[in-house]
Amino acid sequence: MNYRSLARSFSTFLLASSALAAPALAVECESLWDFKIPNSDVYSVQTNPAGLYRAPDGTAHEMMPTFCRVAVNAHPTSDSNIEFEVWMPVSGWNGKFHGLGNGGFTGTIRYAQMAAAIKAGYATANTNTGHWGNDGTFAYRHPEKIIDFGYRAVNLMTQQSKTIIKAFYDKAPTRSYFSGCSQGGRQGMMESQRYPEDYDGIIVGDPAHNWTNHYIAGHLWLATVFYDKGPYSILPDRVAPIVGKAVNEACDALDGLKDGIVSNPRACKLNPEVLVCKPGQEPNTCLTEEQVSAVMKFYNGPGDRVPKGYYPGFDFGGEAENWPNTLSSDFPYGGEHGRQGFPFFKFFIYNDPKWDMHSWKWTKENIDFVEQKQVVPGQSIVQVFNAVNPDLEKFKARGGKIMHYHGFGDPDIPGQNSIDYYDSVMAHQAKKHGAAKARAETENFYRLFMVPAMGHCSRGPGPNTFDMLPALDAWVDKGIAPTQVVATKYVDNKKELGVKMTRPLCPYPQAARYKGTGDTNIAASFVCAEPSK
């Protein structure tokens, strides 16, 4: 008996042994083995019974509903190998589709997120974006794989998943949503700009949407700041709490509430030079002049190394929790800026695995070379990756909605990047509808939520756990615009230890302001209002 026959038999057994009766479906799950999709092959179909499910990566997911799992290998070009999975509840489907984004250089299927989506009643899908592994080597002399990763894989996953869902239920999804953070945030922005018909609502988190600027003036610039004199960061992990304590002492109370969270980082005027060690001072309580210089460059940005306005600096807040492992680590070039930045230049730009950052010269010619690098004739690296187009009229016209969040304490991608894009969308609305209507027109379909002191997609001293999907669904389905989203801070960031505090996240430029009475650990004690300058 061959593999496919064994898989069919196992799938049939699982379906028969399921305790839940299937609703009236167009087809049984195992019949999707023979489903035909152009330029794609279905390579696994399985009905998984309710209860514990062990995913292909070995992770275990409890309290799962009975669902149909379909795995597909798509090859839109001769050098493409895009794998994605579609999971569909056998019963209890809410009629909607939830596409999921990735992180870093992707190269995985995010089973935990798929499990959460299907438990919430959604049919869901995720893709490896055309390769396995998160080290960027897939791009070495494989231009079509770069395009798959840049935009083609998510669009293909979305379109083919909807086709499979319709075949299974004999009904297309009534709504389609996408959510992702970091790389996934960039993917969401790309979908809204390049493929506005794919999704009705999109959740964008800490996006790497300004890709080339981020890799040049974010990753590479900070790698030269932190690793210029060796493979270990100039900022060891012990520095983070020192800087964080100084920032909190200077800026925590600026919002009127001293709670360990810098909620209004734009008002913070701390000069890091106060951290320079004084004669006789305990070294573990202060920084060297060289370290202070690196910290100041982090906050101030690359300055005249790049054109004016090319890339911002970072904001104050959350340093003690957010900096370790991103700006520093205990192994060579282990910080996030080195881990992500170096592979991009080695495998996407210079096609040289031995490329070294010390060979880079900060010249306009080098920046232009990166941005004008042709992936394939007629498509530059900027065109493949950058999702910065503020013209969202097609997405807006069909009723699309965007909920966008970014951690103000993100040490990987500065929050100002998201604010700049939001402002560009509002400027586009001003051109179309007039300055007086720009904000209202923007807020009709797009809202940005800045998360005080949160790191890159998570972590930080404040509330950093939230689910925007119910609010997005209500906005798209019922026209109820989100005026706030309640975020939770768990004790030691562990849900099982209980809730430490809750706090509202507010549509930018508003921020949470304490009412003056009530428990400061409860969201109801706060109101959304524009912060004082």
PLY file of the C-alpha trace (Angstrom):
ply
format ascii 1.0
element vertex 533
property float x
property float y
property float z
element edge 532
property int vertex1
property int vertex2
end_header
0.00 0.00 0.00
1.47 3.41 -0.94
1.72 6.49 1.27
-1.37 8.16 -0.16
-3.49 5.05 0.36
-2.26 4.73 3.94
-3.03 8.38 4.57
-6.52 7.99 3.07
-7.23 4.97 5.29
-5.99 6.75 8.40
-8.05 9.84 7.58
-11.20 7.72 7.10
-10.58 5.96 10.43
-10.22 9.26 12.27
-13.42 10.59 10.78
-15.35 7.49 11.72
-14.02 7.51 15.27
-14.82 11.16 15.91
-17.38 11.68 18.65
-18.81 14.72 16.93
-21.27 14.29 14.08
-20.34 16.21 10.96
-22.77 18.78 9.56
-24.01 18.66 6.00
-20.81 19.36 4.09
-20.28 19.56 0.36
-17.67 16.80 0.56
-16.00 14.65 3.17
-12.56 15.79 4.18
-10.68 12.84 2.66
-12.23 13.47 -0.75
-10.08 16.61 -0.97
-7.15 14.34 -1.83
-8.40 14.57 -5.40
-9.14 18.30 -5.39
-7.48 19.98 -8.36
-5.78 23.35 -7.97
-3.78 24.92 -10.82
0.00 24.63 -10.34
-0.49 23.02 -6.93
-0.56 19.57 -5.37
-2.53 18.45 -2.33
-0.02 16.31 -0.41
-1.84 15.62 2.85
-5.48 15.41 3.93
-6.52 14.39 7.40
-9.60 14.59 9.59
-8.41 15.22 13.14
-10.78 14.27 15.97
-11.64 16.59 18.83
-9.24 16.73 21.76
-5.44 16.70 21.75
-3.82 17.38 18.39
-0.11 16.94 17.77
0.97 19.13 14.86
3.61 18.12 12.28
6.24 20.19 14.15
5.63 18.11 17.30
3.76 20.76 19.26
0.67 19.62 21.17
-2.60 21.56 21.13
-5.35 20.70 23.59
-9.14 21.05 23.42
-9.18 21.16 19.63
-12.42 20.76 17.68
-12.73 18.13 14.96
-11.20 19.68 11.86
-10.14 18.90 8.32
-6.46 19.58 7.60
-5.35 20.04 3.99
-1.68 20.60 3.11
-0.74 21.99 -0.30
2.48 22.45 -2.25
2.17 25.25 -4.81
4.64 25.94 -7.61
3.64 29.06 -9.56
7.15 29.09 -11.06
9.67 26.32 -11.73
11.69 27.47 -8.71
8.73 27.87 -6.34
7.87 25.45 -3.56
5.21 27.24 -1.52
3.67 25.05 1.15
0.58 26.05 3.09
-2.03 24.40 5.26
-5.77 25.01 5.50
-7.67 23.92 8.61
-11.48 23.81 8.56
-13.82 22.98 11.47
-16.01 19.98 10.69
-18.73 21.57 12.82
-19.21 24.97 14.37
-17.67 26.96 11.51
-18.49 30.65 11.87
-18.50 31.08 8.09
-15.30 33.15 8.08
-11.66 32.76 7.04
-8.63 33.89 9.05
-5.32 34.08 7.17
-2.22 34.23 9.35
1.10 36.03 8.91
4.67 35.06 9.73
7.79 36.45 11.42
11.41 37.08 10.48
12.41 35.22 7.34
9.42 32.93 8.03
10.14 29.35 6.83
7.63 27.71 9.18
3.93 26.96 9.53
2.54 28.65 12.63
0.52 25.83 14.14
-0.14 27.52 17.49
-1.82 30.46 15.79
-3.78 28.12 13.52
-4.96 26.19 16.57
-6.17 29.40 18.22
-8.01 30.46 15.07
-9.82 27.17 14.61
-10.83 27.07 18.28
-12.48 30.44 17.67
-14.54 28.91 14.85
-12.57 30.17 11.86
-11.27 28.28 8.86
-7.62 29.26 8.82
-4.42 29.04 6.79
-0.71 29.77 7.04
2.20 29.38 4.64
5.94 28.83 4.89
6.19 31.50 2.11
8.12 29.14 -0.13
10.95 27.78 2.00
11.80 26.10 5.28
14.18 27.65 7.79
14.54 31.17 9.17
18.13 32.05 8.26
17.62 33.74 4.89
19.77 31.29 2.94
16.80 30.36 0.74
17.28 33.64 -1.15
20.82 32.84 -2.32
20.59 32.90 -6.14
16.86 32.12 -6.06
15.07 35.26 -7.27
11.66 33.60 -7.65
11.82 32.42 -4.06
12.49 36.02 -3.03
9.31 37.07 -4.84
7.39 34.19 -3.24
8.58 35.42 0.15
7.98 39.08 -0.70
4.33 38.93 -1.72
3.32 35.99 -3.92
3.01 33.24 -1.29
0.50 34.98 0.97
-1.72 35.99 -1.94
-1.57 32.47 -3.39
-2.31 30.91 0.02
-5.27 33.23 0.42
-6.82 32.58 -2.97
-6.32 28.82 -2.95
-7.46 28.48 0.66
-10.73 30.18 -0.18
-11.18 27.75 -3.08
-10.61 24.76 -0.80
-12.94 26.17 1.87
-15.70 26.64 -0.69
-15.21 23.08 -1.96
-15.45 21.69 1.58
-18.47 23.68 2.78
-20.09 24.40 -0.60
-20.00 27.99 0.56
-17.40 30.74 0.26
-16.36 32.56 3.46
-18.66 35.46 4.25
-15.69 37.42 5.64
-11.93 37.06 5.33
-9.48 38.48 7.86
-5.69 38.55 8.05
-3.47 39.16 11.05
0.28 39.23 11.54
3.06 41.00 13.43
6.54 42.06 12.27
7.03 40.25 8.96
3.36 39.36 9.26
2.55 43.04 9.67
4.39 43.80 6.44
2.47 40.97 4.77
-0.81 42.48 5.94
0.12 45.90 4.60
1.20 44.35 1.30
-2.15 42.61 1.02
-4.08 45.84 1.58
-2.01 47.70 -1.01
-1.27 45.08 -3.69
-4.25 42.71 -3.31
-7.11 44.79 -1.81
-9.68 42.13 -2.78
-8.14 39.40 -0.63
-9.33 40.47 2.83
-12.19 42.39 4.40
-10.20 43.23 7.51
-6.50 43.24 8.37
-4.67 43.39 11.71
-1.16 44.81 11.33
1.38 44.61 14.17
4.85 46.23 14.45
5.27 45.95 10.67
8.57 45.75 8.78
6.72 47.45 5.91
9.45 50.00 5.12
11.67 47.02 4.40
14.78 48.35 2.65
14.98 51.42 4.90
14.62 49.15 7.92
17.35 46.76 6.84
19.77 49.52 5.87
19.17 52.18 8.52
17.75 49.90 11.21
19.41 46.49 11.19
22.70 47.36 9.47
23.12 50.72 11.12
22.57 49.34 14.63
24.74 46.29 13.92
27.60 48.68 13.16
26.82 50.56 16.38
26.69 47.48 18.61
29.13 45.08 16.91
31.68 47.33 15.24
34.54 46.22 17.49
33.72 42.55 17.77
31.07 39.87 17.54
29.57 40.65 20.96
27.28 43.59 21.58
28.72 46.66 23.23
25.53 46.63 25.34
25.52 43.48 27.49
22.24 42.48 29.08
23.18 44.15 32.38
22.86 47.56 30.68
19.13 47.21 29.98
17.85 47.60 33.58
20.24 50.49 34.19
18.88 52.44 31.24
15.32 51.37 31.99
15.52 52.61 35.58
16.85 56.00 34.47
14.14 56.35 31.82
11.38 55.49 34.29
12.71 57.88 36.93
12.77 60.72 34.40
9.66 59.99 32.36
7.24 57.56 34.02
5.18 60.24 35.78
4.89 62.55 32.75
1.44 61.13 32.00
0.28 61.95 35.52
0.62 58.42 36.86
3.73 56.74 38.22
3.13 53.08 37.36
6.35 51.76 35.84
5.09 52.42 32.28
6.27 55.28 30.09
2.95 56.07 28.41
4.00 59.31 26.74
7.52 58.69 25.41
7.42 61.75 23.13
7.48 63.99 26.21
10.56 62.20 27.62
13.70 64.38 27.48
16.21 62.14 29.24
19.83 62.73 28.22
21.60 59.33 28.44
24.89 61.12 29.24
23.78 61.19 32.88
24.48 57.43 32.92
28.24 57.79 32.34
30.18 56.27 35.24
31.59 58.79 37.69
34.89 58.25 39.52
34.47 55.56 42.15
30.97 54.59 41.03
30.06 50.89 41.08
30.44 49.72 37.42
27.23 47.69 37.52
25.20 50.87 38.13
26.43 52.97 35.20
27.68 52.91 31.59
30.96 53.64 29.87
31.15 56.64 27.56
31.22 54.26 24.60
28.06 52.52 25.80
26.29 55.83 26.36
27.23 56.84 22.82
25.63 53.63 21.49
22.48 54.25 23.55
22.19 57.79 22.22
22.56 56.57 18.63
19.78 54.06 19.27
17.38 56.79 20.40
18.50 59.42 17.87
18.63 57.26 14.75
21.23 57.08 11.96
21.32 60.82 11.38
23.31 61.96 8.37
24.38 58.41 7.50
21.17 58.26 5.46
19.01 60.89 3.70
16.89 63.13 5.92
13.66 61.42 6.94
14.89 58.02 5.76
14.57 56.26 9.13
13.68 57.35 12.68
15.22 56.69 16.04
13.60 54.64 18.80
11.38 55.69 21.69
11.89 55.57 25.44
10.21 52.92 27.57
10.40 49.23 28.46
14.19 48.96 28.10
14.72 46.55 31.00
12.42 43.92 29.49
12.69 44.63 25.78
16.40 45.17 25.09
17.90 41.79 26.10
18.30 39.46 23.11
17.32 42.21 20.65
20.16 44.65 21.22
22.40 42.19 23.02
22.95 38.54 23.71
25.56 36.11 24.94
26.56 34.71 21.56
28.26 36.28 18.52
26.10 38.67 16.51
23.15 37.27 18.41
21.09 40.42 18.71
18.08 40.77 16.43
19.70 43.44 14.27
22.61 41.16 13.43
20.50 38.00 13.10
18.11 39.61 10.65
20.32 42.18 8.98
23.33 40.15 7.88
21.45 37.44 5.92
19.60 40.10 3.94
22.83 41.63 2.63
24.54 38.28 2.14
21.79 36.40 0.32
19.33 38.97 -1.05
21.65 41.77 -2.17
25.28 40.74 -2.68
24.92 36.96 -3.25
28.00 36.50 -1.10
27.80 34.26 2.00
31.11 35.79 3.15
29.89 39.38 3.01
30.95 41.31 6.11
29.40 44.49 7.46
32.83 46.07 7.78
32.98 46.22 3.99
29.94 48.51 3.91
30.52 52.21 3.31
27.78 54.68 4.20
27.46 56.32 0.80
24.49 57.31 -1.31
25.78 54.97 -4.01
25.63 51.95 -1.70
22.12 52.81 -0.50
20.99 53.31 -4.10
22.56 49.98 -5.07
20.50 48.12 -2.47
17.25 49.87 -3.33
17.73 49.45 -7.07
18.84 45.83 -6.85
16.82 43.89 -9.45
15.31 40.67 -8.13
14.08 39.85 -11.63
14.05 42.20 -14.61
11.57 44.97 -13.91
11.22 44.31 -10.18
13.59 45.89 -7.69
14.01 44.79 -4.10
11.97 47.86 -3.09
9.08 46.86 -5.34
9.10 43.30 -4.01
9.23 44.14 -0.29
8.29 47.71 0.58
4.63 48.16 1.50
4.54 51.94 1.92
1.91 53.01 -0.59
-0.55 55.31 1.25
-3.21 54.94 -1.46
-5.65 52.45 0.05
-8.66 53.64 -1.90
-9.48 50.26 -3.46
-9.34 48.55 -0.07
-11.38 51.33 1.54
-13.97 51.39 -1.27
-14.91 47.76 -0.75
-15.42 48.32 2.98
-12.01 47.04 4.13
-10.85 47.89 7.66
-7.35 48.00 9.18
-6.43 47.80 12.85
-2.75 48.58 13.26
-0.74 48.38 16.49
2.89 49.00 17.41
4.83 48.78 20.66
6.25 52.15 21.68
9.11 50.24 23.33
9.90 48.10 20.26
13.73 47.90 19.99
13.58 46.13 16.62
11.32 48.37 14.50
10.74 51.90 15.85
7.16 52.89 16.52
7.64 56.10 14.56
7.66 53.97 11.39
4.02 53.08 11.97
3.10 56.65 12.90
4.77 57.91 9.72
2.77 55.49 7.58
-0.48 56.39 9.33
0.28 60.05 8.73
0.98 59.34 5.05
-2.41 57.64 4.69
-4.08 60.63 6.35
-2.20 62.99 4.01
-3.52 60.98 1.07
-7.04 61.28 2.45
-6.49 65.03 2.81
-5.63 65.30 -0.87
-8.75 63.40 -1.80
-11.28 64.80 0.67
-9.70 67.98 2.03
-7.68 68.62 5.18
-10.76 69.14 7.36
-12.05 65.64 6.61
-8.71 63.81 6.51
-8.78 62.38 10.02
-12.43 61.34 9.89
-11.98 59.72 6.47
-8.91 57.83 7.70
-10.57 56.67 10.92
-13.52 55.38 8.90
-11.37 52.46 7.79
-7.96 52.61 9.47
-6.98 53.00 13.13
-3.55 52.87 14.73
-3.02 51.78 18.35
0.33 52.59 19.98
1.09 50.26 22.92
3.05 52.00 25.71
6.42 50.37 26.50
5.58 47.16 24.63
8.49 45.47 22.86
8.50 43.83 19.45
5.01 42.31 19.18
5.01 41.38 22.89
6.79 41.81 26.24
7.28 45.04 28.12
6.29 46.24 31.61
2.75 47.23 30.68
-0.32 45.44 29.33
0.90 43.61 26.22
-1.63 40.84 25.55
-4.72 41.64 23.48
-6.93 40.19 20.79
-8.02 42.64 18.11
-9.90 40.10 15.99
-13.28 40.43 17.77
-13.11 44.22 17.43
-12.14 43.95 13.76
-14.99 41.51 13.12
-17.48 43.85 14.78
-16.16 46.78 12.74
-16.37 44.94 9.41
-19.56 43.00 10.07
-21.61 45.48 12.11
-19.96 48.84 11.50
-18.96 49.23 15.16
-15.69 51.18 15.03
-13.17 50.32 17.79
-12.85 53.17 20.29
-10.46 51.14 22.47
-9.05 47.64 22.89
-8.43 46.32 26.39
-4.94 44.90 26.91
-3.85 42.66 29.78
-0.59 42.32 31.69
-0.19 38.90 33.27
2.05 38.26 36.27
5.52 37.52 34.88
3.86 37.47 31.43
2.33 34.07 32.26
-1.42 33.71 31.92
-1.55 30.86 34.40
-0.22 33.17 37.14
-3.14 35.55 36.85
-3.86 39.13 35.76
-1.61 41.91 37.04
-3.41 44.80 35.32
-5.58 45.82 32.38
-5.42 49.03 30.39
-7.17 50.39 27.29
-5.27 50.81 24.03
-6.51 53.90 22.24
-6.71 55.01 18.60
-3.75 57.26 17.81
-3.17 60.07 18.66
-5.20 59.31 21.78
-3.66 57.53 24.77
-5.01 56.08 28.00
-5.40 58.75 30.70
-6.15 57.99 34.36
-9.52 59.43 35.45
-8.08 60.39 38.82
-10.06 57.87 40.85
-10.34 54.11 40.87
-7.93 51.18 40.81
-5.02 51.99 38.49
-4.74 48.31 37.60
-8.21 48.24 35.99
-8.95 49.50 32.48
-12.23 51.10 33.58
-10.23 53.67 35.55
-8.86 55.14 32.31
-10.26 57.13 29.42
-8.89 57.58 25.90
-7.78 61.17 25.33
-5.12 63.04 23.39
-1.93 63.27 25.48
-0.57 66.58 26.67
2.32 67.92 24.62
0 1
1 2
2 3
3 4
4 5
5 6
6 7
7 8
8 9
9 10
10 11
11 12
12 13
13 14
14 15
15 16
16 17
17 18
18 19
19 20
20 21
21 22
22 23
23 24
24 25
25 26
26 27
27 28
28 29
29 30
30 31
31 32
32 33
33 34
34 35
35 36
36 37
37 38
38 39
39 40
40 41
41 42
42 43
43 44
44 45
45 46
46 47
47 48
48 49
49 50
50 51
51 52
52 53
53 54
54 55
55 56
56 57
57 58
58 59
59 60
60 61
61 62
62 63
63 64
64 65
65 66
66 67
67 68
68 69
69 70
70 71
71 72
72 73
73 74
74 75
75 76
76 77
77 78
78 79
79 80
80 81
81 82
82 83
83 84
84 85
85 86
86 87
87 88
88 89
89 90
90 91
91 92
92 93
93 94
94 95
95 96
96 97
97 98
98 99
99 100
100 101
101 102
102 103
103 104
104 105
105 106
106 107
107 108
108 109
109 110
110 111
111 112
112 113
113 114
114 115
115 116
116 117
117 118
118 119
119 120
120 121
121 122
122 123
123 124
124 125
125 126
126 127
127 128
128 129
129 130
130 131
131 132
132 133
133 134
134 135
135 136
136 137
137 138
138 139
139 140
140 141
141 142
142 143
143 144
144 145
145 146
146 147
147 148
148 149
149 150
150 151
151 152
152 153
153 154
154 155
155 156
156 157
157 158
158 159
159 160
160 161
161 162
162 163
163 164
164 165
165 166
166 167
167 168
168 169
169 170
170 171
171 172
172 173
173 174
174 175
175 176
176 177
177 178
178 179
179 180
180 181
181 182
182 183
183 184
184 185
185 186
186 187
187 188
188 189
189 190
190 191
191 192
192 193
193 194
194 195
195 196
196 197
197 198
198 199
199 200
200 201
201 202
202 203
203 204
204 205
205 206
206 207
207 208
208 209
209 210
210 211
211 212
212 213
213 214
214 215
215 216
216 217
217 218
218 219
219 220
220 221
221 222
222 223
223 224
224 225
225 226
226 227
227 228
228 229
229 230
230 231
231 232
232 233
233 234
234 235
235 236
236 237
237 238
238 239
239 240
240 241
241 242
242 243
243 244
244 245
245 246
246 247
247 248
248 249
249 250
250 251
251 252
252 253
253 254
254 255
255 256
256 257
257 258
258 259
259 260
260 261
261 262
262 263
263 264
264 265
265 266
266 267
267 268
268 269
269 270
270 271
271 272
272 273
273 274
274 275
275 276
276 277
277 278
278 279
279 280
280 281
281 282
282 283
283 284
284 285
285 286
286 287
287 288
288 289
289 290
290 291
291 292
292 293
293 294
294 295
295 296
296 297
297 298
298 299
299 300
300 301
301 302
302 303
303 304
304 305
305 306
306 307
307 308
308 309
309 310
310 311
311 312
312 313
313 314
314 315
315 316
316 317
317 318
318 319
319 320
320 321
321 322
322 323
323 324
324 325
325 326
326 327
327 328
328 329
329 330
330 331
331 332
332 333
333 334
334 335
335 336
336 337
337 338
338 339
339 340
340 341
341 342
342 343
343 344
344 345
345 346
346 347
347 348
348 349
349 350
350 351
351 352
352 353
353 354
354 355
355 356
356 357
357 358
358 359
359 360
360 361
361 362
362 363
363 364
364 365
365 366
366 367
367 368
368 369
369 370
370 371
371 372
372 373
373 374
374 375
375 376
376 377
377 378
378 379
379 380
380 381
381 382
382 383
383 384
384 385
385 386
386 387
387 388
388 389
389 390
390 391
391 392
392 393
393 394
394 395
395 396
396 397
397 398
398 399
399 400
400 401
401 402
402 403
403 404
404 405
405 406
406 407
407 408
408 409
409 410
410 411
411 412
412 413
413 414
414 415
415 416
416 417
417 418
418 419
419 420
420 421
421 422
422 423
423 424
424 425
425 426
426 427
427 428
428 429
429 430
430 431
431 432
432 433
433 434
434 435
435 436
436 437
437 438
438 439
439 440
440 441
441 442
442 443
443 444
444 445
445 446
446 447
447 448
448 449
449 450
450 451
451 452
452 453
453 454
454 455
455 456
456 457
457 458
458 459
459 460
460 461
461 462
462 463
463 464
464 465
465 466
466 467
467 468
468 469
469 470
470 471
471 472
472 473
473 474
474 475
475 476
476 477
477 478
478 479
479 480
480 481
481 482
482 483
483 484
484 485
485 486
486 487
487 488
488 489
489 490
490 491
491 492
492 493
493 494
494 495
495 496
496 497
497 498
498 499
499 500
500 501
501 502
502 503
503 504
504 505
505 506
506 507
507 508
508 509
509 510
510 511
511 512
512 513
513 514
514 515
515 516
516 517
517 518
518 519
519 520
520 521
521 522
522 523
523 524
524 525
525 526
526 527
527 528
528 529
529 530
530 531
531 532
